[in-house]
Amino acid sequence: MPAISLIIPLYNAEKYLWPCLQSVAEQTFKDFEVLCINDGSSDRTEEIVQSFAKHDKRFKLINQKNAGCSMARNRGLKEAEAPYVALLDQDDMMHPQALEVLYYLIKKGNYDVAEFVNKTVPDNFVMQNPPHYELKDIKYQAYQNPFNFYFKNKRGGSVLVWNRLYKKDAIAGIEFPKDIQPAEDTIFSLKVMFHTMSIIHTDTELLYYRDSSTSVMNLGINDKYIKSHAAAGKVLSDYFLKSSRVQSKKEKDILQRYITRFIFKSVISQPLRRLKNKKTREESLEKARQYAVSLYQEKALKPHLLGMRKTLACHLFFKGHYKLARLFV
């Protein structure tokens, strides 16, 4: 049995896949398997994975019909054999010591999660002469309550799912939501932070995040983005606020504020400020308004928690006064 299962969801990944997989193959830590979940690609993705698997048995190709990134990740979590799991995106690269450092940290105190930071690099980045880390010199902070760690800043911590190593037993039953992307990472990360018992964090940069034109962050605000975030806001509210999972009033208040800010930013503020297509802008804002009103009626969105200015923006937005609302976001 390998020590770590690394899950990589793949869809038409040929542009960046070779350097991604090469960075995995060159890890200083050797005891791992790589689950490459080919989510119905129509390019050379399968061929590239097979070329690695042919020479390195740690690489495993799993083909499935196109079902989306979340379902590919869930398939990987289901197939993983190791006691620890990690996630990687198809256009990113790992520092050669990433798994070595993560395994060292998570085993140090038998933690549920080990978290690191990433370095953002340009689209044409080529990894050359990465820094070498001595394990004994790695600086870290350990916490026995990941929820408190995540909310040491009231706006919450990182929602990235690929900057962590997870103890598989500790996240058992936590899956990525179907038909929600983007924002699936937020749901997964919050559930992990709520249900796990310990986390160790290092500011060491162990992953190179490629700032590509096709990344979700660079695709801009569109109808899919708004719809997905509205759905995520409902999922978060139903899971944390409308169930008996959260017993602490303090934690429930923290989550209510977080979910309200999440919905306001993604369903109201960003559409008002960043929708670029002038021809469809009014139609997109009307869809966003309907989502926002529904979430308000369901008490997932509570404008009074945002302060007077943003509360006014919300109520103007609810009534369709978009130009006025934009002045207050």
Buried (B, 14 or more C-beta within 10 A) or exposed (E): EBBBBBBBBBBBBBBBBBBBBEBBEEBEBEEBBBBBBBBBBEBBBBEBBBBBBEEEEBBBBBBEEEBBBBBBBBBBBEBBEBBBBBBBBBBBBBBBBBBBBBBBBBBBEEBBBBBBBBEEBEBEBEBEEBEEBEEEEBEBEBBEEBBBBBBEEEEBBBBBBBBBBBBBEBBEEBBBBEEBBBBBBBBBBBBBBBBBBBBBBBEBBBBBBBEBEEBBEEEEBBBEBBBBBBBBBBBBBEBBBEEEBBEEEEBBEBBBBBBBBBBBBBBBBBBBEEBEEEEEBEEBBEBBBEBBBBBBEBEBBBBEBBEEEBBBBBBBBBEEEBEEBBEBB
